[in-house]
Structure formats: C-alpha cells, structure tokens
C-alpha cells in the first residue's frame, strides 16, 4: 500500500515504534568507486525508533532477461545524517525473502556522513541482504532515506515477543534507505552501460541543445573505442536528424566516463514539438556485449514554446510551520508565482480532507513539503531553506506548455441549485505524440480546486477549500487545433459556505499522472455575489456595527445589533474554517481577543430575521 492516509501512517509508525521526520533534501555525492544502490542520492527522510535496518538487493533486476546475474560484494556504503557512535554491518544470504545466514560482517566507528565499510573477504551473490545495526533515538541518531519506492528497505519490528523485518512500503513509507553495496558485477565479457542522457540548454524551438551522458564499464576489459549514436524523431517524421558523439578516451575496467562538451550540439526544430531521442551506445565489443539492452535509451523531450500563465508552488504545512515558511518565501514571490497552501494533517485546526487527499496523491510521508510545478521539491524547513526555495523557482521559471489558451466559466442553471463549471483548453500548434507508449494527454490528470485567499500581504497566496475535480482524466488527445472542454456540476448551496466577502479563486491544472510535472495551469477569480441560492435568499443586509477594527492586544471586540431580535454569529478565517459560532444574541456582543488564534484577517457573518451581513475584521496580536 503505497499511498496511505497520513494519519493512519502516523498511527502505524507509533505502533511500530518507527517515526519518520522530514530531512533537508541534501544531494549525497557518490563520486567514489562503483557501488550498487536503490535510493536516489538524496536525504529526504530521517527515521528513528528501531535498531536494526536492512536492504534487500536482487541484482537480476539490473539485467532483466539474463540468467545468473552476480555481484561481487566487498563492502557497504552507508550515509548517516548525524554520524555518532558505531555501526555494525552484516552481509547475508536470502532465505524466503528474509535475511539468511551471515556471510561476512564488520564493525566501524562513524567518523563521517558517508562511510565505506569493507568486509574481511569479498563474496559473490545473486541476491544479498545488507543488515545494519545502529541504535537510533529521537534527539539526534537517525538513519536516512530517499523518496520513492520502499519495497527494498526494511526495519526491525516487534509484535509481542516476535521480532521480524517490516517493509517500508508496507508500513506506508515510500522511501529507500541510503545504504548500498561496494563491488561490481562479475561479467567476464564486455558490458558497457549507458547510465543516463540529458540535453542541456533551454529546449526552445530553433535553439541548440548539448548532449551530456554517462557510460559505465562493468567488465574487466578496457574499452578503447566507443561512441553514442543520437537519433532525433518527431511526430510524423522519425529520424529527421542524427548525431554521433565519440567517447574521447579509453574506459578502464569498472569505471565511469562522463561526456560534457560544447563542441557538438543538436539543432532543435523551429516549431514546438515533442521530440523523441533514441540512443545507442556503440563500441568495439558491441557484438559480444553481455546485455545489449542497457546500451540503449529512449527519451522524450518537450520542446515547447508557449509560456505558462503562472507557476504553482504548493506548500504542505502544519499550522506551526506556516508562518516560518511564508516569511522565507515572501521576498522571492511575484505576480507570476501562485502559492497554494494545504494542511493535510487532520489534527491540525486548519486542515481539510482535500488537503490530505492531495498529500496522499503525491505519496508524501512527512511535513512540511514545498513543490514547484509538480517537479521541483523541498522537504522540511532547514537553515538553508531560503537558498533551496530560490533554486526551486529557478528550476520552474522556464517551464513552457503545449496548451495555447484556456477558458473558465461558471454559469447558473435556471431553477436549480447547481452551477455549471466549464473549462476549455486548446493546443493550437504544438505537435505531440499520440501513441499508447507516449501520450501527454492520456498520461495526465486534471485538477480543479476552489481556493480562498490566505494572505492580505501576498497577492497570489491561496488556501485549498475543496476540490471540484480531483485527478480527472483527459480522454481527448490534444493534437494541434483540438479543443478540450470539461464540465462539472457544482452545488451552489455548499460552494461558498455563505461567506460572500471572501476572495475566491478557481485554480485548474494538467499534471503528469505519476505526480510529476504540471504541464499547464490557469485560474479564474470567482465572486459569490453573482450567484444566489434558492435555499438561502436573504433580504438586504441588516444594520450592524462593530469596533474596534483592527482589534489589538488585549482589547475586546464589541458587536452592536440595532434590531432587538435574536441573531446568530459565525467567524471564519481566510481559509474558510469556522473558528467560532454563537446564537441567541441580542443587543451587544463582546468577543475577547483570545478567541482569534493568530494575527490576520477574519470574516464575521451575522444572521437576524432572515437578513445577513458579512464583515472583515483585522486582528493584531
């Protein structure tokens, strides 16, 4: 179960005596000898509560379709966020998906975050377990994990008198421990691997992009002649261009070659397109390469031209961390940056189910989290958050889209309590793939949310109130000149919570279905005064005065009703949560400053004799 409700995950972690806390997202340098690992090189989460941790390594997963894949292990590579005391490591065989007999072990005193610990003797395995004994506590001793996965990492769990290893994934933790094995595959024949490939540059139509790639030699033979064949494809025109990049030096056994040069480049098409790049690593040993399929890669690059209407920064917060994060973010913000706040922990006074739903859709494990345009991410709030946030904005500012224009309308239906929300999107000129393998339309999900203004100071800062559409599918392929329209019935009686003075906005966006890049976003301001519910028709606003405004320090707020009939009052914060309600009120009502949880703007709604009015009050603590 990869995406569990956050509060269930928290309860499970307490029952299992394992607690997950956010880390700083630091990238871990791995520029040493080759090693085998299943994490993504980032310190995303820290754990405490157990004293034995394990990772299962199945080396055949690196060579699917090939039998008898073996790895020669000579040590372990471990990363700790705060290295103290000593650690014990054991290399074990596999016994029915649990650690079997101990093949080798070693103890070491931790002197650095990244530790290479060598076993007394090397051993060869098809499946191996690395078991690490390290006492953790909530003050400073943690083990670290990277976001993603969780099926390979384990912690020692106890139920009654029984001890057993529990999978991180089964416990709801989508992450892998920052543990790996030193060594290499035991191939006697040539085996080159094309590890990764990128095109460096702005990726705009008509510009140049520069190939960057990594090659690893897994064999005991030196490779003296190799090169990368790069074939460019676009929809309707395969192989429209190609490029061959020679490896400039010999690649010694068990070593990596990194290519980065401005001498050779790819000329990107002059029109906006999706471009598929097919890559084939060639060498003098190509015919005898152990595994030909790891010599090739295929990547799709979006060479889009249309700018996004704005950038989305999503904050997943606790009430206790909201002010600190907002203070750091504010100097970096402008009108093009839209900050959307969510409070997913249901015990938080500002929470709602929609926030928790979004948090779980991403598969997050801890709070706080900040994510830009769905793909640039910060976990936790640390001393370096200001720099991390600046880098996040730099990563998303160049995000372009294939959607040229969109529209958003909220229309009434005669004699009905429903509204029709219609959202249209159009791709005017960008050529995209429409196959089963590559289809940006069908591989995306559509989100529509009602948000309320969360800050009087930050113009584009809104908090989620409710979802109108969550992870909806787009069943029309958005080829050039194709319009897509989505229609939603919205109940008027529940849409605005009777808060006519609140600033509402509908945000909508199209996002990769796996919780990745946001391909398009836009918004529309909504004014509740334009819509009237048949169930809640009110006469003109009642006569009401209240003072002082703003309310400061230990003062009390006084509301004076000039009509002698009984009234009821409700007070909301700007995120739409009800914080106080009273009824049976006559004459003058006195409200103490302590009633308001924090400084800010609040909405007061008073109803009397079928009439209602809404007022804003500023609170200064």
C-alpha positions in Angstrom: 0.0 0.0 0.0 1.9 3.0 -1.3 -0.4 5.9 -0.7 -2.0 5.6 2.8 -3.8 8.3 4.7 -1.3 10.4 6.6 -2.9 10.0 10.0 -3.0 6.2 9.5 0.7 6.2 8.6 1.4 8.2 11.7 -0.6 5.8 13.9 1.2 2.8 12.3 4.6 4.4 12.9 3.7 4.7 16.6 2.6 1.1 16.8 5.8 0.0 15.0 7.9 2.3 17.2 9.4 3.8 13.9 9.0 7.5 13.3 9.6 9.4 10.1 10.6 13.1 10.1 11.4 15.3 7.1 15.1 15.9 6.3 16.8 18.7 4.3 16.8 17.0 0.8 20.6 17.3 0.6 22.0 15.6 -2.5 24.6 12.9 -1.5 27.8 12.9 -3.5 28.6 9.4 -4.8 31.8 10.1 -6.7 33.8 7.1 -5.5 34.2 3.6 -6.7 31.2 1.9 -8.3 28.5 0.6 -6.0 25.0 -0.8 -6.2 22.2 1.1 -4.5 18.4 1.5 -4.8 17.9 5.1 -3.4 18.1 8.3 -5.4 21.0 10.0 -3.6 19.0 12.5 -1.5 18.5 12.8 2.2 14.7 13.2 2.1 13.6 11.5 5.3 15.1 10.5 8.6 13.9 7.6 10.8 14.3 6.6 14.4 12.8 4.0 16.7 14.4 0.7 15.6 18.0 -0.5 16.0 18.2 -2.9 13.0 17.7 -1.8 9.4 18.1 -3.8 6.2 18.1 -3.6 2.4 17.5 -6.5 0.0 19.5 -6.4 -3.2 18.3 -8.5 -6.2 20.9 -8.0 -8.8 19.0 -9.6 -11.6 16.7 -6.5 -11.7 19.5 -4.7 -13.4 19.7 -7.3 -16.2 16.1 -8.4 -16.9 16.0 -11.5 -19.2 19.5 -12.6 -18.3 20.1 -15.6 -16.0 22.7 -15.9 -13.3 23.4 -12.3 -12.7 26.0 -12.0 -9.9 27.6 -9.1 -8.0 30.9 -9.4 -6.2 30.5 -7.6 -2.9 33.5 -6.3 -1.0 31.9 -3.7 1.3 29.0 -1.4 2.2 28.4 2.3 1.7 26.3 4.0 4.3 25.2 7.6 4.7 24.0 9.0 8.1 22.6 12.5 8.7 24.4 12.8 12.1 27.1 10.2 12.5 27.7 9.3 16.1 28.8 6.1 17.9 29.4 2.9 16.0 27.6 0.7 13.5 27.6 -3.0 12.7 27.0 -4.3 9.1 26.3 -7.8 8.1 26.1 -9.3 4.6 23.5 -12.1 4.5 22.1 -14.6 2.1 18.4 -14.6 1.2 16.1 -17.1 2.9 12.5 -16.8 1.7 12.6 -13.1 1.4 14.2 -12.6 4.8 17.9 -12.5 5.7 19.5 -15.9 5.9 23.0 -16.9 7.1 25.6 -14.2 7.7 28.4 -14.4 5.1 30.5 -11.6 6.4 30.3 -8.8 9.0 32.2 -5.7 10.2 32.0 -3.0 12.9 33.1 0.6 12.4 33.1 3.8 14.4 31.2 6.5 12.4 33.6 9.4 11.6 31.8 10.9 8.5 28.3 11.1 7.0 29.4 8.9 4.1 31.1 5.7 5.2 32.7 2.9 3.2 33.0 -0.2 5.3 34.8 -3.1 3.8 34.2 -6.7 4.7 37.1 -9.1 5.6 36.5 -11.0 2.4 34.6 -10.5 -0.8 31.7 -12.7 -1.8 29.5 -13.2 -4.9 25.7 -13.1 -4.8 22.7 -13.2 -7.0 20.5 -11.9 -4.1 22.0 -10.4 -0.9 20.8 -8.7 2.3 22.7 -5.8 4.0 21.7 -5.7 7.6 22.8 -2.6 9.6 22.6 -2.4 13.4 22.5 1.2 14.6 20.8 2.5 17.7 18.5 5.4 16.8 16.7 7.9 19.0 14.5 11.0 18.6 17.2 13.5 19.6 20.0 13.0 17.1 20.6 9.5 15.9 18.8 8.7 12.7 19.1 6.6 9.6 18.4 8.4 6.2 16.2 7.5 3.3 15.4 8.9 -0.2 11.9 9.5 -1.5 10.5 6.8 -3.8 10.0 3.0 -3.7 10.2 1.4 -0.3 9.9 -2.2 -1.4 13.6 -3.0 -0.8 14.1 -1.3 2.6 13.2 -2.8 6.0 13.2 -2.1 9.7 13.1 -4.4 12.7 9.5 -4.6 14.1 8.3 -6.2 17.3 4.8 -7.5 18.0 4.6 -9.1 21.4 7.7 -11.3 21.7 8.1 -11.7 18.0 10.8 -9.8 16.0 10.6 -9.6 12.3 11.6 -7.2 9.4 8.9 -5.0 8.0 9.0 -3.4 4.6 9.0 0.4 4.4 6.4 0.3 1.6 4.0 -2.0 3.6 4.2 0.4 6.5 3.3 3.3 4.3 6.8 4.8 3.9 7.6 5.4 0.2 11.4 5.7 0.5 14.6 3.6 0.4 17.4 3.7 2.9 20.7 5.4 1.9 22.6 2.1 2.1 24.4 0.4 -0.8 27.0 -2.3 -1.6 30.5 -1.8 -2.9 31.8 -4.0 -5.7 30.8 -4.8 -9.2 29.1 -7.3 -11.5 31.1 -10.4 -12.3 30.9 -10.2 -16.1 34.0 -11.6 -17.9 32.8 -10.4 -21.2 32.4 -6.8 -22.3 29.5 -4.9 -20.7 29.1 -1.2 -21.3 26.0 0.6 -19.7 24.6 3.9 -21.0 23.7 5.2 -17.5 21.9 8.4 -18.4 21.5 11.1 -21.0 20.4 14.7 -21.0 20.1 17.6 -23.4 21.5 20.8 -21.8 20.0 24.1 -22.8 16.7 26.0 -22.8 15.0 23.5 -25.1 13.2 26.1 -27.1 12.3 25.8 -30.8 15.2 26.8 -33.1 17.9 26.7 -30.4 20.8 24.4 -29.7 21.0 21.7 -27.1 24.1 19.9 -25.9 24.3 16.2 -25.2 25.5 15.1 -21.7 25.8 11.4 -20.9 27.4 8.8 -18.7 28.8 5.4 -19.6 30.0 2.7 -17.2 32.2 -0.2 -18.0 31.1 -3.2 -15.9 33.6 -5.6 -17.3 37.3 -6.4 -16.6 38.3 -5.2 -20.1 39.4 -1.8 -21.2 37.2 -0.3 -23.9 39.3 1.7 -26.3 36.8 2.8 -28.9 33.2 3.8 -28.2 30.6 6.4 -29.2 27.0 7.3 -28.8 24.6 7.4 -31.8 21.8 10.0 -31.2 18.7 9.8 -33.5 16.1 12.5 -33.3 12.4 11.9 -34.0 9.3 14.0 -34.0 5.6 13.1 -34.5 5.0 12.1 -38.1 8.7 12.3 -39.0 11.0 9.6 -37.5 14.8 10.0 -37.8 14.7 13.6 -39.0 18.2 14.2 -37.8 21.1 12.4 -36.1 24.4 12.9 -34.4 27.3 10.7 -33.4 29.4 11.6 -30.4 32.7 9.8 -29.9 34.0 8.8 -26.5 37.2 10.8 -26.2 39.2 8.3 -24.1 39.5 4.7 -23.2 37.3 3.5 -20.4 39.2 1.3 -17.9 37.6 -1.7 -16.2 34.9 -0.9 -13.6 34.9 2.8 -14.2 32.7 5.6 -15.5 33.1 8.0 -18.4 31.2 11.3 -18.3 30.7 13.3 -21.6 30.1 17.1 -21.4 31.2 19.3 -24.3 30.0 22.3 -26.2 31.7 21.2 -29.4 28.8 19.1 -30.6 25.1 20.0 -30.4 21.6 19.3 -31.6 19.7 21.8 -33.7 16.2 21.8 -32.3 13.2 22.1 -34.8 11.9 25.6 -35.4 8.3 24.6 -34.5 7.2 23.5 -31.0 7.1 19.7 -30.7 7.6 16.7 -28.5 10.9 15.2 -29.7 11.9 11.6 -29.0 15.6 10.9 -28.8 16.8 7.3 -29.5 20.2 6.5 -28.2 22.6 3.6 -29.0 25.9 3.1 -27.3 28.4 1.6 -29.8 31.8 0.1 -29.1 34.5 -2.4 -30.4 32.8 -5.0 -28.2 29.2 -4.3 -29.2 28.6 -7.7 -30.8 29.7 -9.5 -27.6 28.2 -7.2 -25.1 26.7 -9.1 -22.2 23.5 -7.1 -22.2 22.7 -5.2 -25.4 19.6 -3.5 -24.0 21.5 -1.5 -21.4 23.4 0.1 -24.4 20.2 1.9 -25.5 17.8 4.5 -24.1 14.9 6.4 -25.5 13.9 9.8 -24.0 11.1 12.3 -24.9 11.9 16.0 -24.6 9.3 18.7 -24.6 10.4 21.5 -27.0 7.5 23.8 -26.1 7.2 27.5 -26.9 4.1 28.9 -25.0 4.8 30.3 -21.6 2.6 29.2 -18.7 0.1 31.7 -17.3 2.0 31.3 -14.0 4.0 29.0 -11.8 2.4 26.9 -9.0 4.2 26.5 -5.7 2.4 24.0 -3.4 3.0 24.1 0.3 2.0 21.2 2.5 2.1 22.6 6.0 1.4 22.3 9.7 -0.1 25.4 11.3 3.0 25.6 13.4 5.4 25.9 10.4 3.2 28.0 8.1 4.3 31.4 9.3 8.1 30.5 9.1 7.8 29.1 5.6 5.7 32.0 4.4 8.2 34.5 5.8 11.1 33.0 4.0 9.1 32.6 0.7 7.6 36.1 0.6 10.7 38.1 -0.7 11.0 35.7 -3.6 7.4 36.0 -4.8 5.9 38.0 -7.6 2.6 38.1 -9.6 3.6 35.1 -11.7 4.1 32.8 -8.7 0.9 31.3 -7.2 1.4 29.8 -3.8 -1.2 27.2 -2.8 -1.3 26.1 0.8 -2.6 22.7 2.1 -2.9 21.5 5.7 -3.2 17.7 5.3 -2.9 16.6 9.0 -6.5 16.2 10.2 -5.5 17.0 13.8 -4.4 20.5 12.6 -7.1 23.2 13.1 -6.6 24.4 9.6 -6.8 21.0 7.9 -9.4 19.7 5.4 -9.9 16.4 3.6 -9.0 17.8 0.3 -5.5 18.8 1.5 -4.9 15.3 2.8 -6.1 13.8 -0.5 -3.5 15.9 -2.4 -0.8 15.0 0.1 -1.5 11.3 -0.3 -1.7 11.5 -4.1 1.9 12.7 -4.2 2.8 9.8 -1.9 4.4 12.1 0.7 5.5 10.9 4.1 6.2 13.9 6.2 5.6 17.7 6.7 6.3 20.3 5.7 6.9 20.0 1.9 7.2 22.5 -0.9 6.9 21.5 -4.5 7.2 23.8 -7.6 5.2 23.0 -10.8 4.9 19.4 -9.6 8.6 18.5 -10.1 11.0 20.7 -8.0 10.8 19.8 -4.4 11.9 20.8 -0.9 11.4 18.6 2.1 11.3 20.1 5.6 12.4 23.6 6.7 16.1 24.0 7.4 18.6 26.7 7.8 19.2 26.6 4.0 15.5 26.8 3.0 15.9 30.3 1.6 18.6 29.1 -0.9 16.7 25.9 -1.7 13.5 27.9 -2.5 15.4 30.3 -4.7 16.8 27.3 -6.6 13.3 25.8 -6.9 12.0 28.9 -8.6 14.9 28.9 -11.0 14.1 25.3 -11.9 10.5 26.1 -12.8 10.6 29.6 -14.3 11.5 28.2 -17.8 8.6 25.6 -17.8 6.7 26.0 -21.0 3.5 24.4 -22.2 1.8 22.9 -25.3 -1.6 24.5 -24.4 -2.0 27.8 -26.1 -5.1 29.1 -24.4 -7.9 28.2 -22.0 -11.2 29.5 -20.7 -13.2 29.1 -17.4 -16.9 29.9 -17.0 -19.2 29.3 -14.0 -22.8 29.6 -15.2 -26.1 29.3 -13.4 -28.9 26.9 -14.3 -32.5 28.3 -14.2 -34.5 27.0 -11.2 -31.6 24.8 -10.0 -29.3 24.7 -7.0 -26.4 23.8 -9.3 -23.9 25.7 -11.3 -22.1 24.5 -14.4 -18.3 25.0 -14.4 -16.9 24.8 -17.9 -13.2 24.7 -18.6 -11.8 24.7 -22.1 -8.2 24.1 -23.2 -6.7 24.3 -26.7 -3.4 23.2 -28.3 -3.0 25.5 -31.3 0.3 24.4 -32.9 2.4 22.0 -30.8 3.0 18.6 -32.4 2.7 15.9 -29.7 2.8 12.1 -29.6 -0.4 10.2 -29.6 0.7 6.6 -29.2 0.0 4.1 -26.4 3.6 4.5 -25.3 3.8 8.3 -25.4 0.7 10.4 -24.9 0.9 13.5 -22.8 -2.9 13.9 -22.9 -3.9 10.4 -21.7 -0.9 10.3 -19.3 -2.0 13.4 -17.4 -4.6 14.1 -14.7 -6.8 17.2 -14.4 -7.3 19.1 -11.1 -9.8 21.8 -10.4 -9.9 23.3 -6.9 -11.8 26.2 -5.1 -9.2 28.2 -3.1 -9.7 31.1 -0.7 -7.2 34.0 -0.3 -4.9 33.1 2.5 -2.9 36.4 2.9 -3.7 40.0 2.6 0.0 40.8 2.1 0.9 38.1 -0.5 -1.4 38.8 -3.5 -1.2 35.3 -5.1 -1.3 33.2 -1.9 -4.4 30.9 -1.6 -5.5 28.0 0.6 -7.5 25.0 -0.6 -11.1 24.9 0.4 -12.4 22.0 -1.7 -11.8 20.0 -4.9 -14.3 20.4 -7.7 -12.4 17.8 -9.7 -9.5 15.6 -8.5 -7.2 13.7 -10.8 -9.8 13.6 -13.7 -8.8 12.0 -17.0 -8.4 13.8 -20.3 -9.9 11.3 -22.8 -9.3 13.6 -25.9 -5.8 13.6 -27.4 -4.9 17.3 -27.6 -3.4 17.4 -31.1 -2.9 20.8 -32.8 -6.2 22.7 -33.4 -8.0 20.4 -31.0 -10.2 21.9 -28.2 -10.9 20.0 -24.9 -13.8 21.0 -22.6 -14.5 19.7 -19.2 -17.9 20.4 -17.5 -18.7 19.9 -13.8 -21.9 20.3 -11.8 -21.3 22.4 -8.7 -23.8 22.7 -5.8 -24.4 26.4 -5.1 -25.7 25.8 -1.6 -22.3 24.3 -0.5 -19.8 26.0 -2.8 -19.1 29.2 -0.9 -20.1 28.3 2.7 -22.2 31.5 2.9 -19.0 33.7 3.0 -19.8 36.3 0.4 -17.0 38.6 1.5 -14.2 36.1 0.9 -11.9 36.3 -2.1 -12.4 33.1 -4.1 -10.4 31.7 -6.9 -10.7 28.6 -9.0 -7.3 27.1 -9.9 -7.0 24.3 -12.5 -4.0 22.5 -13.9 -3.0 19.5 -16.0 -0.3 17.3 -14.4 1.6 14.1 -15.1 -0.4 11.2 -13.7 2.5 9.9 -11.6 2.7 13.1 -9.6 5.3 14.8 -11.8 5.4 17.9 -13.9 2.5 20.3 -14.2 2.0 20.8 -18.0 -0.4 23.7 -17.7 -2.1 25.9 -15.1 -4.5 28.8 -15.0 -7.1 30.3 -12.7 -10.2 32.5 -12.6 -11.5 34.7 -9.8 -15.0 33.9 -8.6 -17.4 36.4 -7.0 -20.1 34.8 -4.9 -22.3 37.9 -5.0 -23.1 37.0 -8.7 -24.8 33.8 -7.6 -27.9 33.3 -5.4 -29.1 30.1 -3.8 -32.8 29.4 -3.8 -32.3 27.8 -0.3 -30.6 30.9 1.1 -32.2 34.0 -0.3 -31.7 36.9 2.1 -33.3 40.3 2.4 -31.0 43.4 2.3 -28.2 43.3 4.9 -29.0 44.0 8.5 -27.8 47.1 10.4 -24.7 46.1 12.4 -21.7 48.0 13.9 -18.6 46.6 15.5 -15.5 48.1 17.0 -12.6 48.4 17.4 -11.2 47.4 14.0 -8.4 46.5 13.9 -8.5 44.7 17.2 -5.2 45.0 19.1 -3.6 43.5 22.1 -6.0 42.6 25.0 -8.9 44.6 23.6 -12.3 43.0 23.1 -14.5 43.2 20.0 -18.0 44.6 20.5 -20.8 43.9 18.0 -23.9 46.1 18.3 -27.2 45.0 16.7 -29.7 47.8 16.3 -32.6 45.4 15.9 -33.8 43.8 19.2 -34.4 40.3 17.7 -32.1 37.3 18.3 -29.2 36.8 16.0 -26.5 34.2 15.3 -22.9 34.8 14.5 -20.2 32.7 12.8 -16.5 33.7 12.5 -14.2 32.2 9.8 -10.5 32.5 9.0 -9.5 33.3 5.4 -9.1 29.6 4.6 -12.8 29.1 5.3 -12.5 27.2 8.6 -15.2 28.0 11.2 -13.4 29.1 14.4 -16.4 30.3 16.5 -20.2 30.3 16.4 -22.9 31.7 18.8 -26.7 32.0 18.6 -29.4 33.7 20.7 -27.6 37.0 20.6 -29.3 40.3 21.4 -28.1 43.9 21.6 -24.3 44.0 22.2 -21.9 41.0 22.0 -18.4 41.1 23.5 -15.7 38.9 21.9 -12.3 38.6 23.6 -9.1 38.8 21.6 -8.1 35.2 22.8 -10.9 33.9 20.6 -8.8 34.5 17.5 -5.9 32.0 17.2 -3.4 34.3 15.4 -3.0 37.7 13.8 -4.7 38.1 10.5 -8.0 38.9 8.8 -11.2 37.1 9.8 -14.7 37.1 8.4 -17.7 37.6 10.6 -21.2 36.6 9.4 -24.3 37.7 11.3 -27.8 36.5 10.6 -31.0 38.0 12.1 -34.7 37.9 11.0 -33.8 36.4 7.6 -31.2 39.1 6.9 -27.4 38.6 6.8 -24.3 40.6 6.5 -20.6 39.7 6.2 -17.8 41.9 7.7 -14.0 41.7 7.7 -12.0 42.3 11.0 -8.3 42.6 11.4 -6.7 41.1 14.4 -3.2 42.2 15.7 -1.8 40.1 18.5 
